Amino acid sequence: MVKPVKKPVVKGPSATDVDAKVDAHVDICAVRYEGIEREMRGMNARLKRIEAIFIGSAGAIILLLAHLALK
């Protein structure tokens, strides 16, 4: 008869430890995402300024071309 082999019992972290790690991770990610949101708002403002410059430039070019064409 073959004796059954006993597998060693491996103890991992407890549920409380895992829960604490997950909570810490959530807190860190919340801070990180706040920073990302702040940067995105700044980029959005810069893009709006660039868009306004492009629209103004395009309008000026169209008016200049219309003036030259009707001359």
Stockholm file with secondary structure:
# STOCKHOLM 1.0

chainA/1-71         MVKPVKKPVVKGPSATDVDAKVDAHVDICAVRYEGIEREMRGMNARLKRIEAIFIGSAGAIILLLAHLALK
#=GR chainA/1-71 SS CCCCCCCCCCCCCCHHHHHHHHHHHHHHHHHHHHHHHHHHHHHHHHHHHHHHHHHHHHHHHHHHHHHHHHC
#=GC SS_cons        CCCCCCCCCCCCCCHHHHHHHHHHHHHHHHHHHHHHHHHHHHHHHHHHHHHHHHHHHHHHHHHHHHHHHHC
//
